[in-house]
Amino acid sequence: MDHFTVVTDRLDDTVAFYGMLGLTVGPRPDFGVGGAWLYIGVHPVLHLVETKTMPEPRRGALDHMAFFAHDFQAVAADIVRAGLTYRVIRTPRPFSQWQMFLQDPNGVDVELDFAPEETPPIDWKDHGGLTGR
């Protein structure tokens, strides 16, 4: 996988959302349209393309994008402080990976995957389940 592209009419909100998840704005070619490239390390994994209005009909069928994440409790606290909601599931054994699901400002589903040995937030069961996805 090289990158995902999200078309947005809320560029600043979208940059701030993914910044909260640890992505950083980096160099981007001048395509003649607004946007941003968001990086993990030295690789631009998320390309944002700014538009005044969202295209109709929408293109593609991306269900969600997933990122490895660390410090489950701190990430959950940051998301709650930002006024966002999330859902948590734990994958069946033998994997037992923690998965957090939330939406970006454009309605794109984002999954954050945490190692099985991570400690979940105390109230993780209040955010549980696969419904609402």
N, C-alpha and C positions, 0 to 999 in steps of 0.2 A: 504494500500500500504506500502510495506517495503522499496524497493529500485528499481532503474533502473540500468541496466548495459550497458555501452557503450564500444565497442571495438574500439581501436584507434591505429594508427601508428604515432600519434602526441601527445604523452602524456603530454609533458611540455606545449604546446599550449592549450591543453584541460583543464589542471589544472588551467592555468592562466585565461582562459575564464570563468570558473565557479567560480573562486576566485573573479573575477570582479563582479559576481552576488551575492556574499556573502557566498558561500560555502567555508568551510575550510578543509584542509587536516588533517586527523586524523589517528589513529591506524588502521592497516590492517594486517590480518594474512599473513604468508609467504606461498603463494600458489605455489612458485617455478617459477612464471612468474611475469614480471613487471606490475605495475599498481598503483592505488591509490584509497582510499576510501575518498569521500568528504562528509562532515557533515553539517547538519543544527542543531545547538545545540549539543546534545549528540547522535544524530541518524545519521548513515551513509546512506544517501538517494541516493547517486550516486556512483556506483562502476565502476571504469575505469580499463579495462584490456588492457595491452600493447601488441601489435603484430608488427612484422616487416613489414608484408603486410596484407592488409585487406582480410578477407576470401571471397572466391568465391564459390558458390553464397553466397550473404549476407543472414544472418539469420533473421527471424522475420519480423514483419510488424508494428513496432511502428511508429505511425504517428507523435506524438510530446509528450513532457513532459511539465508539467506546475508547476510553483511555485508561491506562494503568494509573493508579493513584496511590498515595501514601498518606498516613496519619488520618485515618478514618474519622476519629473524634474531632480533630481540628477542622477538617473539611466540612463535616456536618454542621459544626458551630458557625463557620463562615457562611454557609448557605442559609441557615436560619437567621443569622444577623442581617443578611441581605433581603430578608422577607420572602424567600423562596421556599417551595415545598419539594419534598423528595420522597421516593419509595425505596425500600431496602428488601432484597431477598438474599438468601444464601443458597448457592448452587448445591445440589445433592452430592453426597459422598461418592467417590473419594475426593472430589474436587474441593468442596466446602469454601469456595471463593465468595467473598462478599461483593454484592453488586448494588450500587446506588443509581437510581434513575431520576432525572429531572429534565426540565425543558429550558432551552435557551430563549431569548426574547422573541425569536421568530417561530417558536413552536416546534423546533427540532428537538427530538429526544436524544439525550446525552446519557451514556452509561459510564460510571466510574467504577473500575474494578480494583478491589483491595485484596491483599493476600489473606489466606485463611487464618493466619496467626494474628492479624490486626484485631484490636479491641474495638467493638462497635460502640456507638453512642449508647448511653444508658437506656434511652427511650426508643431504641431502634425498632422494637416490635410495634410501636405506635405508627411507624412508617412502613410497615410490612405489606407484602402481598404483590401479586402480579396484576391486580385490577387497575384500571385507569390508564393503562399503557396504550 
